Amino acid sequence: MNATRKHLSQTQNIRPTPIRWERVRVFISSTFNDMHAERDYLVKRVFPELREWCERRKLWLVDIDLRWGITEQEAAYNKNVVKICLSQIDECRPFFLCFLGQRRGSVPDETKVSPATFNAFPGVRPFVGRASITELEILHAIISPFHRGKPLDSTKPAEYYEPAKYAFFYLRDPAYLDQLPDDPIELHQTYTNEWVDDPEERERGDQELKRWREQIIPGSRYPRYSYQTTWDPNAATPELSIPLRCASLEPGNIERWQEHWSDAGIHVTGLDVADDPVEAEKAWNFNKRLSRGRLTNFRCEETPLNEVICKNLQDAVSARYPDHRESTLESELEKELDQQEYFLFLNTEGFIQRDSAFTELDDYIENSSNKLFVLTAPGGMGKSMLLANWVEHYRASINAYEDHPIYFRFIGASDRSTTVNSLLRNILFELKETGKFDAEIPEDPIKLRDSFPEILQTVGQHGKIIIILDALNQLETGLRDLSWLPSRLPGNVKLIVSFKRGEQEAEELLQHYQQEKQVTLEVRPFVERDRRRLVQTYLSQYLKELDEDYLEMLISSQGAENPLYLKVVLAELRVFGAFANLKEQIQRTSGNTPVEAFEGLLQRLERDPAYTTLAPQIVVPLIFGLLAHARHGLSLDELTDLIVENYPWPADPTTYSPSPLRRQQARDAVNLYFRQVHAFLARREGRYDFFYESLKIAAQNRYIGNVSRSTPMNRSAEE
């Protein structure tokens, strides 16, 4: 018996006191237009890294970025912008991040604040008309929560009503202003208070901003950091572009949109600049000038800003959740179970229960059938998510999280779930460690397979158990190597399996199971009601909503009948930062299939601002093209070596071998992009691979095409 197996066989009491997953929300406070670069940096560079750190501690990090997510109904008609912002700060307590630049932002008067806001937050009234929205957020978060004096909700924790314990302030140094071009003048207006027409009001704004930066925030004794940034004239800030078509039908919003164009020298009378080709050409050129350049290279003196923020929040999260520590002493089985539980947790977020699937699974568990339960669906239809949520449903129904009689493996979601031998050995170890049988587990692979039905017979004598094996098609040998699955089950044993339909091998297997009279169930496409609920449920996790017309536009697309398509599109919308251009973004939503949606994701990664030293348009195709060529995935070290070997580095006559710096830059780039798509990747025995075949096909379509498989890059990836 090798060391790993010996360790596994000696493991006892796998989960005596399980740590349950918990959600950690962090509120991001700042003005919007001048902080697009920082917010994008947070969402795509900082939080993916922090999220990975949290996940190792069974914490799910959710960043609350409200550049969009408040509907026009709530903002323009109900006047609830302030109310929603303050409420969501409460939902994120005790964590609060604030970024302040050289722009104060708008100051809402009483006509912009609803009676419902004053009722929910009576303490806000003295500050309305005097404080900007960002200043109201700070006051509510750390100085004097505005709901004091209201009856307490007993379902809320005490910290919901207290000043945020973990708040951090990041103050942008103004030196970058000297780097901004003079044309167009709207650029300086975006980053300063020059947008205010009245000189006295503008001076008041400058003085108030100075008071907050130099007196109030330092006086609060919360940590604060001054950070520097550089204007890159070769980059772009497309979030600043004014929409060519007005996205609103609300009269006030239409008027403001037309005024924006009028200030830019563009005459617009209707809702679409394109109605006048001459004005449209001028508008396009103006947007090109307005969006040219971007703030980059964020740093606190010599330290990259992402390192400062991550360290701040890691310390804060560790203090708030002391029981959630990264384990360094786990056995291989414990690691496997943790990876499976993580997949389960991810797939219970935003789930929409459909039709009678749970009822059929419940009935199968309760009846006396000795058949398999076979769940099938085309790719992306949500069979894994359905089974993950049914597992949680069943565990809750028996009220037995610990030592429960349900054993599950979502194949491809953990290191030791992708070969038949490791899958069987690992699940049998778990059955043995929980006392279901005590015989030796065969070392020989053939004997292991042959003994599986016999061991199930023994296990059933100890009471009912349920085993779930999801995504048999994800096994390295696919669906052609399933002879070890029993066609008849012993008493007290229920076995649920699933696989993806669509290929001939899968159709033949399903036909075989139907001829054997096994219990079969097909997951059906989403109907309109399901689509709507999925979008609303997914966005609610991030405290966001879509306007009804935007929602209709999204769910009426052909691809929306596929849950994976919607999941990819929604994940992309979540990191989109420009509310004014949200409608155009939804209209541009990629294609009608999961493959086309993933191609849109990859295209976005190529075009995003560079948050590593390697050019995105070069390194993204390298990373995902290499992974698409690999037969069984690539480890981080392997992929790093391949990037070092294939990236077109600047000529360096002083060395003929890759420098440590190049290797670190390549590794940073791989981590950056893998963290952004981690929900769509699998880790198998230390190797990264595509979890969804549609993502692999998208990468092949985009990066391989007619490229010869004999090139050095392709040969090295395959080997």
TORKOLVEX-146913 format. One record per residue: x, y, z of N, C-alpha, C, O in turn. Coordinates in steps of 0.05 Angstrom, whole numbers, plus 5000, padded with zeros to 4 digits. Example, Ala and Ser with C-alpha at 12.3 -4.5 7.8 and 13.67 -1.06 7.14 Angstrom:
526448865156524649105156526449345156528549345169 525749555142527349795143525850015157526850235161 
//
This chain:
501749765000500050005000501850255000503550285017 501350434980503050674979502350865002500350825016 503951075005503651255028500951395028499751425049 500151475004497551615003495251445012493551525028 495251195001493051015008493150935038491050905051 495550905048495850845077494751065093493351025113 495351315085494351555100491351555099489951605119 490251495075487351495072486051285090484051335103 487251045090485950825105486150875135484550755150 488051035144488351085172486651325181486451375206 485451475162483951715169481351625184479951445175 480851755206478351705221476851965225478052185226 474251945228472552175234473152405215474152615222 472452355190473152535168472252815174473753005170 469752855183468753125188467253135215464853145216 468753135237467453135263465953395268463753395279 467053625260465753875263466054045238467754215236 464253985218464654115192464254415193462454515207 465854565179465554855176463854895152464554815130 461555025155459755085133460755325118461955515129 460155335092460755565076459155805085456855785093 460556035085459156285091459756495070461856495057 457956685067458256905048459457145061458657225083 461357265047462657515056462157725035463057705013 460657935042460058155024461858395031462158465054 462858525010464458765014463258984997462958954973 462659215009461459444995463659624985465459695000 463459704959465359884947464060154945462060184931 465060354958463960624958465960814943468360814948 464860964924466361174910464461314892462261224887 465361534880463961644858464361454834465961264836 462861494813462861294792464661364768466661224763 463961574753465361624728468361654730469861554713 469261784751472161814754473561574766476061564767 472061374774473161144788472760884772472960664784 472160904746471760664731474260484731474060244733 476560604728479060454726479560304752480260064752 479160434775479560304801477560084805478259864814 475060134800472959924804473459684786473059454794 474259734761474859514743477259354753477259114752 479259494764481659374776480859194799481858974803 479059294816478059144839476658884830477158664839 474758924811473058704803474558484788473958244790 476558564772477958374755480758294764481758084756 481958464781484758394790484758324820485958124828 483558494836483858464865481958244876482858064890 479358274871477458094883477657804873477257624890 478357744848478857464841481057334857480857104865 483157484863485357374879484357334908484957134920 482957534919481957514946479857294948479657154968 478257264927476157054927477456774929476456604943 479556734914481056484916482056434944481856204954 483156634957484056614984481756545003482056365020 479456664999477156615016476156325012475356195031 476156234987475055974982476655754996475455545004 479155795000480755595015479955585044480855405059 478355775052477455795080474455755082473155825102 473255655061470355605059468755865063466755875078 469656075050468356325050467856415021469656375004 465556515015464856604988464756904988462957025000 466657024974466857314973465057424951465057334929 463457634958461757764939462358064941461858194962 463258174919463758464918461358604908460158524888 460558824922458158974915458959234901459859424914 458659224875459459454858456959554844455859424827 456059794852453459894843453660084819451960264817 455660054802455660224778453160174762452260354748 452159934763449459884753448159674772449559534787 445559664771444159474789441859594803440259454816 441559864802439159994812437460064788438360214770 434959974788433260004765432360294761432460454780 431660364737430660634731428060684748427660914756 426460474751424060514768424760604796423460784806 426760474808427560554835428960824835428560984854 430560874815432161124815430561364808430461564823 429261354784427961594774425161634785424261864790 423661414788420861444796420461424826419061584839 421761224838421461184867423361344884423061364908 425461454871427461614885428761474908428961574931 429561224903430561054924433560994922434560804934 435061154907437861094904439261104931440760914937 438861304947440161324973439261094991440960985004 436761034990435760815007437060545000437860395018 437360494974438560234966441460234973442460024983 442860444969445760454976446160405006447860245014 444560545023444860515051444160235060445460115078 441960125048441159855056443259645049443759455063 444659685026446559485018449159515034450659315037 449759745044451959775063451359605088453159465098 448959605097448159445120448559145114449458995131 447859065090448058785082451058695081451658455084 452858885078455658825075457258855102459558785103 455958965122457459005147458558735156457158535154 460958735168462558965177464659065157466659185166 464359005130466459075111465659305093463459315083 467459495090466959735075469559845063471459895078 469559875036471859995023471060255011468860274999 472660465013472060725001474460834986476660834996 473860924962475961054945475061344940472861394931 476861524945476361804940478461924922480861884926 477462064901479262204883479062504886479162604908 478762634863478662934863475963034854475663264848 473962854855471262924847469362854871469462634881 467763054878466063004902463562844895462762674911 462362884872459962744864457462914871457663124883 455162804863452662954866451662954895452162774910 450363174901449163224928446163214925444963404914 444763004933441862984929440363164949441063174973 438363314939436663464957434163304964433963074955 432363414979430063264988428263164966426862974969 428263304943426663214921427662964908426262834893 430162884914431362644902431362414922432462194916 430162454946430162254967427362184974425762364980 426661934974423861844978423061855008424861835025 420461885014419561855041420361585054420961575078 420461375037421261115047424061115058424760975077 425761275045428561305054428661425082430061325100 427161645086427161785112425961605133426761615156 424061435125422761255145424661035153424860975177 426160925134428060705140430560805154431760665170 431361055147433861165157433361455167434261645154 432061485189431261745199433761925204433462175202 436061815210438361975216439562105191441362275194 438662045167439762155143438762445138440062595123 436462515149435062765141436863005145436963175126 438363045167439963295170442163325149443163535144 442863105136445163105117444263135087445863195070 441663085082440663105055440763395046439963585060 441963435022442363715012445063825020445864035010 446463695038449063795048451363605041453563685037 450663345040452763135035452363005008450062965000 454462924995454262774970453462484977453462405000 452762334956451962054961454261894973453861734991 456661944963459061804975459361875004459961705020 459062135011459362225038457162105056457662035079 454662085045452561955060453261655066452661555088 454461525046455261245050457361225072457161045089 459261405073461361405094460061455121460661315140 458361655123457061715148455561475159455761405182 454061355141452461125150454160885157453460725175 456360845142457960605146459560615171459760415186 460860845178462860835199462361045221463561015243 460761255217460561465237458061445253458261425278 455761455241453261435256451161315238449761455223 450761055239448760915222446061055224445061105246 444861105201442461275200439961135210437861265213 440160875215437660745224437560725255435860585266 439360855268439260865297436660985307435761185296 435560865327432960955337430660785326428460795337 431060645305429060465294428960205310430960125320 426660075311426459815324428359615310428559615286 429659455326431659265314430159025303428158925314 431258915281430258675269431758445283434258425280 430358275297431658065312432957855295434657705304 432357845269433557655251436257755241437757595229 436958005246439458115237441558105259440958125283 444058055252446258055272446658335283445858535271 447958345307448458605320450058795302449559035302 451958685287453758855270452258995248453259185236 449758905242448159025221447459315229447059485212 447459375255446659635264448959795275448660025285 451359685273453659825285455559935263455459845240 457160135270459160235251460859995241461659825257 461459995215463059785204465759755218467159945222 466359515227468759465242471259465224473359545232 470859375199473159355181472659535156471559445136 473459785159473159975137475960075129477660115146 476360115103478960195093478560415072476660405056 480260625073480060845055482560865038484760845048 482060915012484260934993483961204978481961244964 485861384983485561654973487461694949489961664952 486361754926487961784902489562044902488362264906 492162024898493862264896493262414871492862294850 493162684872492262844849494362884827493763024807 496762784831498962844812498262764783499262884764 496562564780495862464753494462674736494462664712 493162874750491663084735493363234715492463324695 495963264722497763404704498263244678499263344658 497562984679498062814655495662804637495962704614 493362894645490962884629491163074605492263304608 490263004582490363184559488263404563486363374577 488763634550486963864552484363824536482363944542 484563654515482263614498481463314499483163144496 478863254504476763444508476563554537477663414555 475363784541475263894568473563724586473863734611 471763564574470063384591471763184607470763074627 474163134598475862944613476663054640476362914660 477563304641478163434667475563454683475663434708 473363504671470863524686470063254698468763244719 470863034685470262774696471762714721470762594740 474362804722476062724745476262934767477562894787 474863164763474963374783472163494787470163394775 471963704803469363834806468864054785467064214788 470464054764470064254743467364214728466564384712 466163984732463563934719461364114731459264154718 461864224754459864404767459964684754462164804754 457764784744457765034729458065274748459565464741 456765274771456865504789459565514803460265324817 461065734800463765754813463665724843465365594855 461665844856461465824885460965544894462065444913 459065414880458465134887460864954882461364774897 462365014860464764854854466864884876468064694884 467165134886469165184907468265044933469964934947 465665044938464564904962465264604960466064474979 464864504936465364214932468264154937468963954949 470064324926472964274931473664284960475164114970 472464474975473064505003471964275019473264175038 469564175012468363955026469963695022470563545040 470763654997472463424991475063435006475963225016 476263665008478763695023478263635052479963505065 475963725063475363675091475063375097476063275117 473763235079473462955083476162805081476762625097 477762885061480362745057482362805079483962635087 482363055090484463145108483563155137485263165155 480963155143480063185170478262955179478962805198 475962915165473962725175475062435174474862295194 476062355151477062085149479462035167479461825181 481462205167483662155186482662155215483662005231 480662325221479662335249478062085256477662035280 477161935237475661685243477461465253476461275265 480061485249481961285258481861025243483060825251 480261015222480260775205482760785187483761005181 483860555179486260555161485760705135483560675123 487660865127487461015102490161005088492260995101 489961015062492360985046492261185022490161205009 494461315018494661484994495861314972497961184976 494561314948495661154927496161324902494761534898 497961244885498761384861497761234837497460984838 497461374815496661254790497861404767498761624770 497861274744499161394720497061394697495561204693 497061614682495261634659496661504635498861594627 495461304624496561164600494961254575492761174571 496161424559494761524535494261314514492561364496 495561094516495160884496492960684503492260514487 492060704528489760524537487160674531487160884518 484960564541482360684536480560644560480860454575 478660834564476560814584473860814570472561024571 473060594558470660594542468160644559466060724549 468360614586466160664603465260954602462961014610 466961134594466361414593464761494568463561714567 464561324548463161384524460261444529458961304545 459161654517456361714519454761534500455561524476 452661404508451161234490450061384466449161614469 450261264443449261394419446261384418444961544404 445061204433442161184434441361204464442561064481 439361364470438561394498437261134507435461034493 438161034529437160774539434660804556433560604566 433661054560431461104579429161234564429561374544 426761194574424461344565423461534586421361674582 424861554609424061744630424862024621427162064614 423062214622423562484611426062614622427662734607 426462594648428862724660431462604650433362744646 431462334647433862204637434362264608436662304599 432262284592432562364564433762644562435562694546 432762824579433763104579436763114586438263254573 437462954606440362954614442062844592444262934587 441062634579442662504557443062704534445262724523 440962854527441163054506442963284514444463394498 442963354540444663564550447663484548449363644541 448163224554450963124552451963164523454163264519 450363094504451163124476451363424468453163504453 449463584478449563864472452163994483453364154469 452963914507455464014519457863934502459864074501 457563714488459763614471459663734443461263674426 457663904438457364034412455863864392456063914368 454363674401452763494384449863564387448763564409 448463624365445663694366443963444363443963314343 442363384384440563154384437763234392437363384412 435763154376432963224383431362974391429463004405 432162744381430662504387432062334408433262434427 431862064404433061874423435461734412436661564425 436161794386438361654374440061844357438961974339 442561874364444362044349444561964320445062134303 444261704315444561594288442361694269442661664245 440361824280438261934262439362144244438262194222 441562274252442862484235445662384230447362404248 446262284206448962174200451262364206453362284214 450762624200452862824205453562844235455862834243 451462864251451862884280452862624291454462624310 452062404279452962134288456062114285457362004302 457062204262459962194257461362364277463462284288 460362604283461562784303461462654331463462664346 459262514337458962384363460962154366462162124387 461262004345463161774346465961874351467461764367 466762094337469462204340469762314368471962294380 467662444379467862544406468262324426469962344444 466762114424467061884443469861764441470961684461 470961754417473661654413475661814429477461704441 475362084428477162264442476662244472478562244488 474162234480473462224509474461974522475361984545 474361754508475061494521478061414517478861214527 479561584503482361524498483961584524483761794535 485461384533487061404557485761274581483261254582 487361194600486261054624488161084647490661084643 487061094671488761084695489760804700488160614699 492360774704493560504707495760514729496160724741 496960294733499360274751498660384779499960564789 496660274791495860354818497860244839498560014838 498760424856500860344876500760524900500060754899 501560414922502060564947505060584950506360394959 506160814941509060844940510160624921509560624897 511660434932512860224915511259964915512059774901 509159954930507559704933505159714915503659904916 504759514898502259504882499759524899499659404920 497859684890495459724906493959464912492859434934 493959284893492459034898493658884922492158754937 496258894926497458754949496558884975496058744995 496359154975495459294999492559225006491959165029 490859234986487959174991487558884999486158835018 488958704986488658414993489558365022488258225037 491758485029492758445056490858565077490258435097 489758805071487758925089485358735093484558685116 484258645071481858485073482358205083480658085097 484658085077485357825088485457845119484457665133 486758045129486958085158484158125170483558015191 482558285157479858345167478158095167476758035186 478157945145476557705142477457495163475757355175 480057465166481057275186480157345214479557175230 480057605220479157695247476157645250475257575272 474657695229471757665231470857365231468857295244 472357195217471656915215473956745225475256605208 474556745250476956605260476956305257479056175256 474556185255474355895252474855805223475355565218 474855995205475255925177478255945170479156155160 479655735176482555735171483155535149481755335146 485255595134486055415113487455175126489455215141 486454945121487654705133490154615118490254615093 492254555133494754455121495254165128497254055120 493354045143493853775152491753575141491353355152 490253655120488253485110489353235096491553245084 487953015099488652775084487752815055486253005049 488552625038487652635010484552615008483352754992 483352445025480452415025479152675034477152765022 480152795055479053045064479153265043477353425039 481453285029481753475007479653424985478453604974 479253164979477353094958474553174967473053294950 473853124991471153195000470753495002468653594996 472853645009472653935010472254044982470654224978 473653934962473354024934470453964925469254124910 469453734932466753664925464653844938462753934926 465153904964463354084978463354364966461354504965 465754454957465954714944464354724919462854924914 464554514902462954504878460054514885458454644871 459254364905456454354914455554634921453354714914 457154774937456455044946456155234922454155374921 458055224904457855404881455355354865454155544855 454455114863452255044846449555064860447455024848 449555134886447055184899446455484899444255564908 448355644890447855934888446356004862447355934840 444056124864442556204841441055984827440256014804 440555754841439155534829436155584827434955694845 435055494805432155514801431055234798431755084780 429355154818428154894817426054874796424255054794 426154664779424354654757422654394758423554184765 420054444752418154224748418354014770418354084794 418353764763418053554783420553394788420453174798 422853504780425353354782425953264811426553034816 425653444830426053374858424153154867424852974881 421653184858419652984866420352704856420052504870 421252694831422052434819424452314834424552074838 426352484841428652384856427852294884428752084893 426152454897425152374923423652104922424051934939 421952074902420451824899422251594895421851374906 424351624879426251414874427651324900428051084904 428351514916429751454942427851294960428751114975 425351364960423451244979422350974969421450814986 422250934943420950684934422950454935425250484944 421950224927423549974930425049894905426049674903 425250074886426650014860429549934865430950054881 430349724850433149644851434549724825436649604817 433549924811434650024786436450274791436350394812 438050334771439450584771437450814765435450774753 438151054775436751294767438651444748440851524756 437951474723439651584702438551864694436451884682 440152074700439352344693441052434669443452414669 439752534649441152624625440252904616438152994624 441953024600441253294589443353364568445653284570 442653534549444653644532446553824548445853904571 448853884538450854044552449754314560448454454545 450254384586449454654595446654674606445854894613 445154464606442354474614441954464644439754494654 444154424660443954454688443554204704442454214726 444353974693443853724708445653714733444753614754 448153814731449853814755448753994776448853934800 447854224768446654414787444154294800443754324824 442554164784440154034795440953824816439753824838 442853654810443653454829444953574854444453484877 446553784851447753914874445654024893445854004917 443554144882441454254898439654044910438554074932 439353824895437853604907439353484931438053404951 441953464929443553364952443053534976442453434998 443153804973442653984996439753955006439253955030 437953924987435053884994434753625010433353625031 436053415002435753155016437153175043436053075063 439553285045440853305070439253465090439153405114 437953675081436353845098433853685107432953705130 432753515089430353375096430753165117428953095133 433253045118433852845138435252975162435752835182 435853235160437053385183439453245193439753205218 441253165175443553015184445953085166446752925149 447053315170449353395154451753225160453253145142 452153165185454452995193453652695190451452615197 455552545180455152255177452652185162451251995169 451952345142449452295127449852055108452152005100 447751915102448051675085447951745055446851605039 449151975047449152045019452052115012453452265025 452951994990455752014981455652114952454251994936 457152314946456852424919459652494908461452574922 459852464881462152554867461252694841459952574824 461952944839461453094814464053064799466053204804 464052894779466552824765467753064751466353204736 470253104756471653334745471853564764473253754759 470453544786470453764806472553734827472953924843 473953514827476053474847478353304835478053194813 480553304849482953184838482652894831483752794811 481252744848481252444845478552344836477552134846 477252484818474652404809474452354779472252304769 476752354765476552344736477452084723477052044699 478551894738479051634728477351434743476651474766 476651214730474951014743476250914768474950884789 478850854767480150734790480250924814479550854836 481051174809481151364831478351434841478051474865 476451444824473651504832472651284851471651334873 472851034842471950804858473450784885472250754906 476050804883477750774907477050984927476850934951 476651234918476251454936473451434949473251484973 471451364934468751344946468551104964467051114984 470050894958470050664976471550725002470650635023 473650875000475050965025473051125042473051095067 471551305030469651455046467551275059466951315082 466551085044464550895056465850745079464550695099 468350665076469650515097470150685121469850595144 471050925117471751105139469251185155469451265178 466951175143464451235157463050975167460750985175 464550755167463650515180461650345165460250185177 461550375138459550225123460549945116458949775110 463149905116464249635113467149645123468249855127 468349405128471049405139472949225124475249185133 472149125101473948955085476049125072475849375069 478248995063480349125049479349215021477849075008 480249445013479649534986481849434967484149474971 481049284946483049164928484949374916484149594909 487449294914489449464901489349434871489649634857 488849194862488849144833486349274820484149244829 486749434798484549584786482249404776479949474779 482949164765480848984755479248874779476848864778 480648794800479248684823477648904837475448854848 478649154836477149374847474449414833472349444847 474449404807471949424792470149194797467749224801 471248954797469648714801468348704829466248594832 469748824848468748804876466749014883465449004903 466349214865464549434872461749344877460649424898 460449184861457749084867457648934893455748954909 459648764898459748604923459948784948458648734968 461648994946461949174969459349324973458549374996 457949404952455349534955453349354969451749444985 453449094964451748904977452248915007450348915023 454848915015455548925044454649195056453549205078 455149415041454449675051451449695056450649815077 449749585039446949595042445949455067443749525077 447449275078446649135102446849305127445749235148 448149535124448449725147446449945146446550135162 444449935128442450135126442550275099444350225082 440550445094440250575068442650765063443450915080 443650755038445550955029444851045001443550904986 445651284994445251394968447951474956449451614970 448451404932450951474918450251624893448551534878 451551854889451052014865453652044850455752124861 453651974824455952004807455052174783453752074765 455852424784454952614764456952644742459452644747 456052674717457752724694459652494687462052534686 458552264683460252034675461852094650463951974646 460752264633462152334609464752484614466452504596 465152584639467552734645469852544653472152624657 469252284656471452094662473452094638472652134615 475952044645477952044623477351844602478051874579 476151614610475351414590472551454579471651284564 471251664587468651734576466551524584466651414605 464651494566462351314571462851034561461050864564 465150974551465650704540466750514561467050274555 467150604585468350434606466650444631467550544652 464250334629462350344652461350064660459250044672 462949864653462049584660461949544690460649354699 463349704705463349674734460749764747460249704771 459049914732456550004743454549774744454049654723 453449704767451549484768448849554755447949784757 447649374741445049424729442749364749440549464745 443349214770441449164791442749224818445049144822 441349364835442549454861441549284884439349184884 443349234903442449094927440549264944440349504940 439249134963437349274980438649504995441049485003 437249725000438149955015440150125000441150325011 440850054975442750214960441350354936440050224921 441750614935440650764913442950894898444751014911 443050874872445250984856444151164834442751074816 444951414835444051614816446451694799448551764809 446151664773448351744754447251944734444851964729 449152094722448352284701450452294680452752234685 449652374656451552424635450352614614447852654613 452052724598451252924578450452774552451852594543 448152864541447252754516448352914493449553134497 448052814469448752964445450552814426450352844402 452352644436454052484419453052204417451452114434 453952064396452851794391453251604414451351444421 455551614427456051434449454051474472453151284484 453351724477451451784498448651694491447251594507 447951734466445251654457444951344458442851244466 447051204451446950914452446850814481445450624487 448250954499448150874527445450924539444350754554 444251154532441551204542439550994532437850904547 439750924507438050724495438350454510436450314515 440850394516441450144531440050144558438849954566 440350374573439050394599436050384597434650264615 434950494577432050484573431050204568428950124577 432650054552431949774546432049604572430549414575 433949684590434149544615432049624636431949524658 430349824628428249924645429350074670428150074691 431750184666432850354688431050614689429750684670 431050734713429550984716431051204702433351264708 429751344683431151554669429551814670427051814672 431052034670429752304671431452494654433852504656 430152644637431452844620430953124631428653194636 433153284634432853564642432053724618433353724597 429753864620428654014598429754294596430754404616 429654414572430554694569428854884587426654824595 430055114592428655324608426355434593426555494569 424055464606421855614596422255904605423955964621 420556084595420856374601420856424631422456594640 419156294646418956344675421556264688422556414706 422756044680425355954692427556154686429156214703 427556254661429656444653429556694670431556794681 427156794673426757044689427757004718429157164729 426956774730427656724758430656684760431856774780 431956554741434856514743436256784742438056824758 435556954723436857214721436557374747438457484758 434057384757433557534782434957424806436057564822 435057154808436357024830439357064829440557124850 440457034806443357074803444257354810446057394826 442857554799443657834804443157914833444558074844 441057784846440457864874442757784892443057914914 444457594885446757524901448657754903450157784923 448657924882450458154881448958414886449958634881 446458384897444758614904444258784880444259034882 443758654857443258794832440458724821439458504826 439358904805436858854791437158964762438759154757 435658854744435458954717432759084712430758984722 432659304697430159414689428659214673429759044659 425959224674424259024661424858994631424958774621 425259224617425759194588428459064583428758924563 430459114600433058984597432758684603433958514589 431258624623430858344631429458194608430257964601 427458314596426058184574427858144550427857934537 429558344545431458324523433358084527433957944508 434158034552436057824558434757554556435857364544 432357514568431157254570429757174544429056944541 429357364526428057294501429957204480429157114458 432557214486434557114466434356814464433556674483 435056714441434856424435436556264455435656044463 438856354461440656204478439756184507440756014522 437756354515436956364543435556114553435056084577 434755934535433555684544435655494556434955294569 438255564553440355404564441555544589442555764587 441355414612442355544637445255624636445955824647 446955464623449755524622450255784606451855954613 448755814584448956054568448256294585449756494585 446056284600445356504617447356554639447956784646 448556334650450556364671452956514661454056694675 453856454636456256594625455556884620457157064626 453256934607452457204601452157374626453057604626 450957264646450557414671453257464685453657684697 455057274684457657314696459157544682460557694695 458857564656460057784641458658044647459958254650 456058044649454558294656455458394683455558634687 455858214702456458294729459058464730459258644747 460958404714463458554715463558784695465558924693 461258824681461059054663460559304680458859304698 461959524674461959754692460459994685460160174701 459360014660458260274652455160254650454160134631 453760364669450860344669449660474644447760364633 450860704635449760844612449860664587448160704569 451660474586451960304562450960024567451559844551 449459974589448659704596446759594574447059354567 444959754564443159654543444659564519444059354508 446559724510448159644487449759384492450059224474 450659354517452159114524450258864522451158654512 447858894532445958664530445258604501445058374494 444958814485444358774457446658634443446258494423 449158684452451458564440452058284451453958154444 450258194470450757934483451357724462450057694442 453457564468454657394448452957154441452456984457 451957144416450956904404448456784417447056924432 448056534410445656394420446356124432444455964438 448856064437449655814449451755854470453056074470 452155664488454355694507457055734494458755884504 457555604472460155634458460555924450462656044454 458456044438458656324429458856514453460256714452 457556454475457756614499460656604510461756814518 461856364510464656344519466556484501468556594509 465956484475467656634456467556924462469557064460 465157024470464957304478466657364503467857574506 466657174522468257204547471257224540472657394550 472157044523474957044515475757304501477857414505 473957394484474457644470474657874490476358054486 472957874510473158094530475758084545476958294551 476757844552479357814566481557934549483458054559 481457884523483557984505483558294504485658414502 481158414506480958704503481058854529481359104529 480858724551480858854577483459004582485558934569 483459204599486059334607487959124617487158924629 490559174613492558984621493159014651494259224659 492458814667493058814695495458644701496058584725 496858564680499558434683501358574664500558744648 503958504665505858634647505758514619506958624600 504258294615504058164589501558264575499558304587 501858304549499658414533497258214531497657984523 494858294539492558114539491957994512491357754510 492258154491491658054464493557834455492957694435 495757804469497757594462497557364482497457134474 497457434508497657224528495057074532495156834538 492757194528490257054531489956834510489356604517 490456894484490456664465492456444471491956214467 494856524482496856324489495756144511495955904509 494756264533493856104556491655914548491855674553 489556014536487255844530487655674505486455464503 489355764487490055594464491655354473491255134464 493655394490495255174500493554984516493854734513 491755084533490054904548488254744530487654514536 487254864509485554724490487054504476485754304467 489654524473491254324459491954094478492453864469 491954144504492953934523490853714525488453754526 491853464525490053234526488753204554486353144555 490253254575489053214602489653454620490253424643 489453694609489953934625492853994628494653844619 493454214642496154304648496354404676494554524686 498654344689499054464716499954754712500554844691 499854904734500655184734503555204725504255384710 505255024735508055044727508454984698510055114684 507054774688507254714659506354944642507655004622 504155064649503055274632504955524634505355664614 505955574658507955794661510355744643511155934629 511455504643513755444626513055484596514755594581 510655404588509955434560509555724552510255804530 508555884571508256174565511056304562511456454544 512856234581515556334579516856264552518256424540 516256024543517555924519516356054494517756094474 513656114494512356194470511556494468510856584447 511756634491511056924490513257074475515557024479 512457274458514457424443515757634460515157874458 517557554478518957744496520657944480521657874459 520958184491522858374478525658254477526458104495 527058314456529758204453531558284476531658514484 532958084487534758144510537458014504537857774508 539358174494541958054485543657964508545757834504 542958024533544657954556544257674566545757574583 542057544557541557274568540257104547538957194528 540756834549539656644530537656454544536756264531 537056504569535156334583533056504597533656734603 530756394601528556544614529456644641530456484658 529056894646529757004672527656944693525356894685 528256944719526256904740523957104737521657044744 524657354728522557554725520557474704518157514708 521457374682519657284661517857064671515457064665 518956884686517356664696515256764715512956674714 515956954732514057064751511857224736509457204743 512557364715510657514699508657324685506257374684 509757104674508056904661506156774681503756734675 507156714705505456584726503256774735501056694739 503957034738502057234746499757254726497457274733 500557244700498557264679496657024679494157064677 497756784682496056544683494156564707491756514704 495156644730493456664754491256874750488956824757 491957104738490057314734487657214717485357264725 488157084695485957004677484556754687482156734683 485956574700484656334711482756414734480656304737 483556614750481856694772479256824761477156794774 479456954739477057084728475056884717472656934715 476056644709474256444697474156194714473455984704 474856214739475155974756472655814758472755574761 470255944755467755794757467355614733465655434734 468955644712468655484688470955294683471155164662 472755284702475155104700474954874720473554894740 476354664714476554434732479454404741481354474726 479854294765482554224774482553924779481053824796 484253784765484353494767487153404772488953424755 487653314796490253214805492353424800494553364789 491753674807493653884805493854014778495554194773 492153934759492254034732489654184725487454094732 489954414712487654564704486654464677488154384660 483954464674482754384649480054524647479154654666 478854514624476154634620474154454634474054214629 472454564650470254404662468054364642466854154641 467554574626465354554606466654514578468454654570 465554314564466554254537466154494519467754544501 463954644524463354874507465555094509466055234490 466755124533468955314535471455204520472855364507 471954954521474154834506473754884476475554954462 471254834466470654874438471055164430472055224409 470155344448470455634443473455704440474155854422 475155594458477955654456479155534431480855654418 478355294424479255174399478455334375480055384357 475955424374474955584352476555844349477155934327 477155964372478256234371481356224368482456404355 482656024379485556034380487055814365489455834362 485555614356486955404342486355414312488155454296 483855384305483055414277484855254258484955004260 486155394240487855264220490755244228492455174211 491355324253494155314262495155024261493754844271 497354984250498454714247499054594274500154724292 498254334277498754194303501754124306502554014326 503354184286506154114288507854354297510354324299 506654584303508154804313509354744340508154574355 511554864348512754804374510754844397510754684416 509155064396507255114418505354884421504854784443 504154784398502154574399503354314407502154164423 505754254397507154004405507653994435507153794448 508654214445509354214474506954194491507054074513 504754314483502254294499501254014499500453904520 501253884476500253614474501953414490500953224502 504553464490506353284504506153314534507553174549 
//
